Amino acid sequence: MDVLLGVVLIVVVVAVTLLALSIRVVKQYERGVLLRFGRLRGVRDPGLRFIIPFVDVLRRVSLRTVTMPIQSQGIITRDNVSIDVAGVAYYHVTDAEKAVLAIEDVAAAVNQIAQTTLRNVVGQHSLDQALSETDGINVNIREILDRTTTEWGVMVTLVELKDIQLPESMKRAMARQAEAEREKRAKIIAAEGESAAAAALGEASDTMMAHPLALQLRNLQSLVEIGVDKNTTVVFPAPLMSTIGDLGAFLQREVRAAASDPGAAPAGPVVAPLEARRAQV
């Protein structure tokens, strides 16, 4: 009786062990590739799956997008500048059967091909192109990777250049170049401003020559602007000073004429021109 009980216990243990070995769970984001005696038996969908222990092998393949960093690569550009470029690639498995049968290690294979492709594509561009045309370089790398990884059942969805490291000497040279460019633009803008101001002043002078009173009005406006803040400075425009000088010379001439001709009445000749000069002012 004890022997029979022992046998039954052994059978139960073996049955439970075989049942445990035969149960497999395929998650929603996975696909199971079933191999029986090394031969492909199909792809299993998500859910509870049973296999024959020691006969079947169920390889689970994830279909989720994988973020793969591309380590920094030392690259010599087309114009013989040494730079270090790092990137990142995003891919996912589209065919679980190919991912198991066509390639041994999908992640390692994609990583290696991404590094070599990055080095080859960036090396075909100059430094300026590598810095300014990153979008085109990213698309070119992704297309090359897609052509290679399609045979493995893998699709590369995105490739981005993450970091570009320049030598210190090149950084200093580019900084000097950028500063020179800024100075050039500043001088060009200043010269254009001077040219526009000179043209405007020329037009203004032509207008004042055609209308003499415009200069007097501009002088009066300048006096108003100067005296806005209770300024104690007194400014006399040049035309006003010349008018005062002419008036003083006229008065001196009249005085000398009156002194040389005692019989003439100086009041009339002096007052009339003075009133005329005041009217002109």
SULKA-V126144 format. One record per run of one state. SS is the DSSP state (alpha for helix, beta for strand, coil for the rest). FROM is the first residue (numbers start at 1). LEN is the number of residues. If there is no record, write none. Layout:
ss:SS from:FROM len:LEN
ss:SS from:FROM len:LEN
//
This chain:
ss:coil from:1 len:1
ss:alpha from:2 len:21
ss:beta from:23 len:4
ss:coil from:27 len:3
ss:beta from:30 len:7
ss:coil from:37 len:2
ss:beta from:39 len:6
ss:coil from:45 len:2
ss:beta from:47 len:4
ss:coil from:51 len:5
ss:beta from:56 len:7
ss:coil from:63 len:3
ss:beta from:66 len:11
ss:coil from:77 len:5
ss:beta from:82 len:12
ss:coil from:94 len:2
ss:alpha from:96 len:6
ss:coil from:102 len:4
ss:alpha from:106 len:18
ss:coil from:124 len:3
ss:alpha from:127 len:6
ss:coil from:133 len:1
ss:alpha from:134 len:19
ss:coil from:153 len:1
ss:beta from:154 len:13
ss:coil from:167 len:1
ss:alpha from:168 len:43
ss:coil from:211 len:1
ss:alpha from:212 len:18
ss:coil from:230 len:8
ss:alpha from:238 len:23
ss:coil from:261 len:5
ss:alpha from:266 len:15
ss:coil from:281 len:1
//
